[in-house]
Amino acid sequence: MAGGDGDIPARFLFGAWGKEPIMRVLAISGSLRAASTNSALLRAAAAVAPDGVTVTVFAGLDGRGVGGLPLFNPDDDGGDGEPALPTVRAFRAALVAADAVVIACPEYAHGVPGALKNALDWVVASGELVDKPTALLHASPRSAYARAALAEVLTVMSARLVEEASVTIPLMGKTPDEAAVILTSAESVAALRGALLAMGVAVAARGTG
């Protein structure tokens, strides 16, 4: 594709008729708060996705995202590899259907929020994140500990971390209205689109590698 969508081949961004999006990104928020700035960050990314890219924020079966998953217990994973719990099946299916994953994560007590870590625990053994291009978005520059911890977990899970697509847009302490102004600014839009385009390059490279 010419112009600002630079390095992603047109054959990757578009289907045979030039309209079908063929990079599907699953966006996962690590926050359960209704007014979460991290969730707002993911919705903003979905809104500014380049042509040929769709971003779907994971809602789960009950609309609570990762908060709707039960506490991880290997005994609840079916002996045939198929989990008995529909919420877990839905989460794994969403990961399988995605070409790439972006995670927006707050920091609590210098660590990853429990609900997000619990969600990741459900896919350690099943492997849906293995070699999956994955980026980390943050709504606060103070999330360094959570970012390092999350990157370590994802690396152990063999996810393919895309540093070029991992960005921080400072929203900490902002009201929803203030966050909306920041997220629709030219600088933020460019950063989010750039992150998604970098993901596209990573996905394309994976497909040809």
Contacts in CASP RR format, 6 or more apart in sequence:
PFRMAT RR
TARGET T0000
AUTHOR 0000-0000-0000
METHOD contacts of the structure
MODEL  1
MAGGDGDIPARFLFGAWGKEPIMRVLAISGSLRAASTNSALLRAAAAVAP
DGVTVTVFAGLDGRGVGGLPLFNPDDDGGDGEPALPTVRAFRAALVAADA
VVIACPEYAHGVPGALKNALDWVVASGELVDKPTALLHASPRSAYARAAL
AEVLTVMSARLVEEASVTIPLMGKTPDEAAVILTSAESVAALRGALLAMG
VAVAARGTG
1 8 0 8 1.000
1 9 0 8 1.000
1 10 0 8 1.000
1 13 0 8 1.000
1 14 0 8 1.000
1 51 0 8 1.000
4 197 0 8 1.000
5 13 0 8 1.000
5 50 0 8 1.000
5 51 0 8 1.000
5 197 0 8 1.000
6 197 0 8 1.000
7 197 0 8 1.000
7 201 0 8 1.000
8 197 0 8 1.000
8 200 0 8 1.000
8 201 0 8 1.000
8 204 0 8 1.000
9 204 0 8 1.000
12 22 0 8 1.000
12 23 0 8 1.000
12 200 0 8 1.000
12 203 0 8 1.000
12 204 0 8 1.000
13 21 0 8 1.000
13 22 0 8 1.000
13 23 0 8 1.000
13 50 0 8 1.000
13 51 0 8 1.000
13 52 0 8 1.000
13 53 0 8 1.000
14 20 0 8 1.000
14 22 0 8 1.000
14 51 0 8 1.000
14 52 0 8 1.000
15 22 0 8 1.000
20 52 0 8 1.000
21 51 0 8 1.000
21 52 0 8 1.000
21 53 0 8 1.000
21 54 0 8 1.000
22 52 0 8 1.000
22 99 0 8 1.000
23 52 0 8 1.000
23 53 0 8 1.000
23 54 0 8 1.000
23 99 0 8 1.000
23 100 0 8 1.000
23 199 0 8 1.000
23 200 0 8 1.000
23 203 0 8 1.000
24 54 0 8 1.000
24 56 0 8 1.000
24 97 0 8 1.000
24 98 0 8 1.000
24 99 0 8 1.000
24 100 0 8 1.000
25 49 0 8 1.000
25 53 0 8 1.000
25 54 0 8 1.000
25 55 0 8 1.000
25 56 0 8 1.000
25 98 0 8 1.000
25 99 0 8 1.000
25 100 0 8 1.000
25 101 0 8 1.000
25 102 0 8 1.000
25 196 0 8 1.000
25 199 0 8 1.000
26 56 0 8 1.000
26 58 0 8 1.000
26 94 0 8 1.000
26 95 0 8 1.000
26 97 0 8 1.000
26 98 0 8 1.000
26 100 0 8 1.000
26 101 0 8 1.000
26 102 0 8 1.000
27 42 0 8 1.000
27 45 0 8 1.000
27 46 0 8 1.000
27 55 0 8 1.000
27 56 0 8 1.000
27 57 0 8 1.000
27 58 0 8 1.000
27 101 0 8 1.000
27 102 0 8 1.000
27 103 0 8 1.000
27 104 0 8 1.000
28 42 0 8 1.000
28 57 0 8 1.000
28 58 0 8 1.000
28 65 0 8 1.000
28 66 0 8 1.000
28 101 0 8 1.000
28 102 0 8 1.000
28 103 0 8 1.000
28 104 0 8 1.000
28 116 0 8 1.000
28 119 0 8 1.000
29 36 0 8 1.000
29 38 0 8 1.000
29 39 0 8 1.000
29 42 0 8 1.000
29 57 0 8 1.000
29 58 0 8 1.000
29 65 0 8 1.000
29 66 0 8 1.000
29 103 0 8 1.000
29 104 0 8 1.000
29 105 0 8 1.000
30 36 0 8 1.000
30 38 0 8 1.000
30 66 0 8 1.000
30 103 0 8 1.000
30 104 0 8 1.000
30 105 0 8 1.000
30 106 0 8 1.000
30 113 0 8 1.000
30 115 0 8 1.000
30 116 0 8 1.000
31 37 0 8 1.000
31 38 0 8 1.000
31 39 0 8 1.000
31 104 0 8 1.000
31 105 0 8 1.000
31 106 0 8 1.000
31 113 0 8 1.000
32 64 0 8 1.000
32 65 0 8 1.000
32 66 0 8 1.000
32 67 0 8 1.000
32 113 0 8 1.000
32 115 0 8 1.000
33 39 0 8 1.000
35 176 0 8 1.000
36 106 0 8 1.000
37 106 0 8 1.000
37 139 0 8 1.000
37 140 0 8 1.000
37 171 0 8 1.000
37 172 0 8 1.000
37 173 0 8 1.000
37 174 0 8 1.000
37 179 0 8 1.000
38 104 0 8 1.000
38 105 0 8 1.000
38 106 0 8 1.000
38 137 0 8 1.000
38 138 0 8 1.000
38 139 0 8 1.000
39 57 0 8 1.000
39 104 0 8 1.000
40 139 0 8 1.000
40 171 0 8 1.000
40 176 0 8 1.000
40 179 0 8 1.000
40 180 0 8 1.000
40 183 0 8 1.000
41 104 0 8 1.000
41 137 0 8 1.000
41 138 0 8 1.000
41 139 0 8 1.000
41 169 0 8 1.000
41 171 0 8 1.000
41 183 0 8 1.000
42 55 0 8 1.000
42 57 0 8 1.000
42 102 0 8 1.000
42 104 0 8 1.000
42 137 0 8 1.000
43 57 0 8 1.000
44 183 0 8 1.000
44 184 0 8 1.000
44 188 0 8 1.000
44 192 0 8 1.000
45 55 0 8 1.000
45 102 0 8 1.000
45 137 0 8 1.000
45 192 0 8 1.000
45 195 0 8 1.000
45 196 0 8 1.000
46 54 0 8 1.000
46 55 0 8 1.000
46 56 0 8 1.000
46 57 0 8 1.000
48 189 0 8 1.000
48 192 0 8 1.000
48 193 0 8 1.000
48 196 0 8 1.000
49 55 0 8 1.000
49 193 0 8 1.000
49 196 0 8 1.000
50 193 0 8 1.000
50 196 0 8 1.000
50 197 0 8 1.000
53 196 0 8 1.000
53 199 0 8 1.000
53 200 0 8 1.000
55 102 0 8 1.000
55 196 0 8 1.000
56 94 0 8 1.000
56 98 0 8 1.000
58 65 0 8 1.000
58 66 0 8 1.000
58 91 0 8 1.000
58 94 0 8 1.000
59 65 0 8 1.000
60 68 0 8 1.000
60 87 0 8 1.000
60 90 0 8 1.000
60 91 0 8 1.000
60 94 0 8 1.000
61 68 0 8 1.000
61 86 0 8 1.000
61 87 0 8 1.000
61 90 0 8 1.000
62 68 0 8 1.000
62 87 0 8 1.000
66 91 0 8 1.000
66 115 0 8 1.000
66 116 0 8 1.000
66 118 0 8 1.000
66 119 0 8 1.000
67 115 0 8 1.000
67 119 0 8 1.000
68 87 0 8 1.000
69 87 0 8 1.000
69 88 0 8 1.000
69 91 0 8 1.000
69 115 0 8 1.000
69 118 0 8 1.000
69 119 0 8 1.000
69 122 0 8 1.000
70 76 0 8 1.000
70 85 0 8 1.000
70 87 0 8 1.000
70 88 0 8 1.000
71 118 0 8 1.000
72 118 0 8 1.000
72 121 0 8 1.000
72 122 0 8 1.000
74 125 0 8 1.000
76 83 0 8 1.000
76 84 0 8 1.000
76 85 0 8 1.000
76 88 0 8 1.000
77 83 0 8 1.000
77 84 0 8 1.000
77 88 0 8 1.000
77 125 0 8 1.000
77 126 0 8 1.000
78 84 0 8 1.000
81 126 0 8 1.000
82 89 0 8 1.000
83 89 0 8 1.000
83 92 0 8 1.000
83 122 0 8 1.000
83 126 0 8 1.000
88 122 0 8 1.000
91 119 0 8 1.000
91 122 0 8 1.000
91 123 0 8 1.000
92 122 0 8 1.000
92 123 0 8 1.000
92 126 0 8 1.000
92 128 0 8 1.000
95 101 0 8 1.000
95 123 0 8 1.000
95 128 0 8 1.000
95 129 0 8 1.000
95 132 0 8 1.000
96 128 0 8 1.000
98 132 0 8 1.000
99 133 0 8 1.000
99 200 0 8 1.000
99 203 0 8 1.000
100 132 0 8 1.000
100 133 0 8 1.000
100 134 0 8 1.000
100 135 0 8 1.000
100 162 0 8 1.000
100 199 0 8 1.000
100 200 0 8 1.000
100 202 0 8 1.000
100 203 0 8 1.000
101 129 0 8 1.000
101 132 0 8 1.000
101 133 0 8 1.000
101 134 0 8 1.000
101 135 0 8 1.000
101 159 0 8 1.000
102 134 0 8 1.000
102 135 0 8 1.000
102 136 0 8 1.000
102 137 0 8 1.000
102 165 0 8 1.000
102 195 0 8 1.000
102 199 0 8 1.000
103 116 0 8 1.000
103 134 0 8 1.000
103 135 0 8 1.000
103 136 0 8 1.000
103 137 0 8 1.000
103 150 0 8 1.000
104 136 0 8 1.000
104 137 0 8 1.000
104 138 0 8 1.000
104 139 0 8 1.000
105 112 0 8 1.000
105 113 0 8 1.000
105 116 0 8 1.000
105 136 0 8 1.000
105 137 0 8 1.000
105 138 0 8 1.000
105 143 0 8 1.000
105 146 0 8 1.000
105 147 0 8 1.000
105 150 0 8 1.000
106 113 0 8 1.000
106 139 0 8 1.000
106 140 0 8 1.000
106 143 0 8 1.000
106 146 0 8 1.000
107 140 0 8 1.000
107 142 0 8 1.000
107 143 0 8 1.000
107 144 0 8 1.000
107 145 0 8 1.000
107 146 0 8 1.000
107 147 0 8 1.000
108 114 0 8 1.000
108 146 0 8 1.000
110 145 0 8 1.000
110 146 0 8 1.000
110 149 0 8 1.000
111 145 0 8 1.000
111 146 0 8 1.000
111 149 0 8 1.000
112 146 0 8 1.000
112 149 0 8 1.000
112 150 0 8 1.000
112 153 0 8 1.000
113 146 0 8 1.000
116 150 0 8 1.000
117 153 0 8 1.000
120 129 0 8 1.000
120 153 0 8 1.000
120 154 0 8 1.000
120 157 0 8 1.000
123 129 0 8 1.000
123 157 0 8 1.000
124 157 0 8 1.000
127 157 0 8 1.000
127 158 0 8 1.000
129 154 0 8 1.000
129 157 0 8 1.000
129 158 0 8 1.000
129 159 0 8 1.000
130 157 0 8 1.000
130 158 0 8 1.000
130 159 0 8 1.000
131 158 0 8 1.000
131 159 0 8 1.000
131 160 0 8 1.000
131 206 0 8 1.000
132 159 0 8 1.000
132 160 0 8 1.000
133 160 0 8 1.000
133 162 0 8 1.000
133 165 0 8 1.000
133 199 0 8 1.000
133 200 0 8 1.000
133 202 0 8 1.000
133 203 0 8 1.000
133 206 0 8 1.000
134 154 0 8 1.000
134 159 0 8 1.000
134 160 0 8 1.000
134 161 0 8 1.000
134 162 0 8 1.000
135 161 0 8 1.000
135 162 0 8 1.000
135 165 0 8 1.000
135 166 0 8 1.000
135 167 0 8 1.000
135 195 0 8 1.000
135 198 0 8 1.000
135 199 0 8 1.000
136 147 0 8 1.000
136 150 0 8 1.000
136 151 0 8 1.000
136 161 0 8 1.000
136 166 0 8 1.000
137 166 0 8 1.000
137 167 0 8 1.000
137 168 0 8 1.000
137 169 0 8 1.000
137 195 0 8 1.000
138 146 0 8 1.000
138 147 0 8 1.000
138 167 0 8 1.000
138 168 0 8 1.000
138 169 0 8 1.000
139 168 0 8 1.000
139 169 0 8 1.000
139 170 0 8 1.000
139 171 0 8 1.000
139 172 0 8 1.000
139 179 0 8 1.000
140 168 0 8 1.000
140 170 0 8 1.000
140 171 0 8 1.000
140 172 0 8 1.000
141 168 0 8 1.000
141 170 0 8 1.000
141 172 0 8 1.000
142 172 0 8 1.000
143 168 0 8 1.000
147 166 0 8 1.000
151 161 0 8 1.000
154 161 0 8 1.000
155 161 0 8 1.000
160 202 0 8 1.000
160 206 0 8 1.000
162 198 0 8 1.000
162 199 0 8 1.000
162 202 0 8 1.000
164 195 0 8 1.000
164 198 0 8 1.000
164 201 0 8 1.000
164 202 0 8 1.000
165 194 0 8 1.000
165 195 0 8 1.000
165 196 0 8 1.000
165 198 0 8 1.000
165 199 0 8 1.000
165 202 0 8 1.000
166 195 0 8 1.000
167 191 0 8 1.000
167 192 0 8 1.000
167 195 0 8 1.000
169 182 0 8 1.000
169 183 0 8 1.000
169 188 0 8 1.000
169 191 0 8 1.000
169 192 0 8 1.000
170 182 0 8 1.000
171 179 0 8 1.000
171 182 0 8 1.000
171 183 0 8 1.000
174 182 0 8 1.000
182 188 0 8 1.000
183 189 0 8 1.000
183 192 0 8 1.000
END
